[in-house]
Amino acid sequence: MDSRSRTILRSVLIGYIALIAASILLDNPVVTTAADLGFAAIAGVFAYVIYTGASASDDRRVVLGAVGALVGAAIAQVLALLPGFATFETASTVLFILGFLGYFVIRRG
């Protein structure tokens, strides 16, 4: 990943952490919803970074599995915002963890 991409990724993560802190401190439903949407965006950004940063030597199955899990996490998080779909929040968290573990497997290899 080049320097510009790392800077953008850091900026996005810092913004998301600030949004989480505001959500906790303010206990405002609008800010909480924004934080949930931010989680979906972060999952999507990680999926993009993994997919575009994959090298030819990376196991394609692990790359696609990690990307698929992160995209699934983003979709599940958005669905969790709909009335009656709160259980998707747990699915989103599990998928995000699986995608992140896939990222570590790719980087170790």
N, C-alpha and C positions, 0 to 999 in steps of 0.2 A: 504494500500500500504506500502510495507516495505521500509526501509531506502535506500537500493540500488536502487530500482525502482524510488524513489523520486529524488535521485541524478542524475540518468540518465535522467529523465524527465526534471529536471532543466537545465541540460547541453544542452539538445536538444533545449529547449526554448531560452536559452541564445545565442546559435549559430544561431537560426533563427532570433532573434532580431538583432544580429550583421549583418546578411545577409540583412535584411530589411534596416538597416542604410546604409550599403554599396551601396545598390540599389538606395537609395534616393540621397546619396552624389555623387556617381560616374555617375549616369544616363547612365549606360552601359547596353545594351540589354542582354548581356550574364548574368550579375549579376541579372538583373530583372527576367530573365527566371529561374535562380537558386532560387530566392526568391519565385517565383510562385510554383516551384516544392517543395520547402521547406514547403510552406503552405499545399500542398497536403500530404506531409509526416507528418506534425504536426496533420492534421485531422486524418490520419491513426493511428498515435500513440495514440491520445486521444480515438479513437474507441477501440483500443486494451486494453488500460488501463481501460476503462469503462467496457468492456466485461469481462475481467479477474478479475476485482475488485468487480464485482457484488456479493452481498451476497444472500442467499436464501430468505431473507425477502424483498428484492427489488422487485418491480413490474416488472415482466418479460417483459411486453409490453412496459414499459417506457425504460427499458434497451435496448431492441432490436430496439425501435424507435430511441433512441439517437445514438446507434451504426450505424444503417442504414443511418441516416442523415449524420453522419460524414464520413462514407464510400462513400456516394453519393457526399459529398462535395469534397472529395479527387479525385474521378473520374471526376467530373465536372471541377475541377481546371486543371487537365491534359488535358481534352478536350478543355478547353479555350485556351490552347497554340497552338492549331491547327488553320491554316488559315480558316477564315470564321465562327469560333465557339466562338467568343469573348463574346457572350451573356451568355455562360456557366459560366463566371466569376461571374456574379450576382447570378446565381443559386447556385454556390459554396458558396458564402458568406451567402446566406439565409439558406442553409442547415447546414452550420457550426454553425450559430447562433442557429438554432433549436436543433442541437445536443448538444450544450453547455448548452442550457436551460434544456434539458433533463437530463444532468449531474447534474445540480443544483437541479432538482426535486428529483433525486435519492438520493442525499446527504442530502436533507431535511427530507426525509422519514425515 
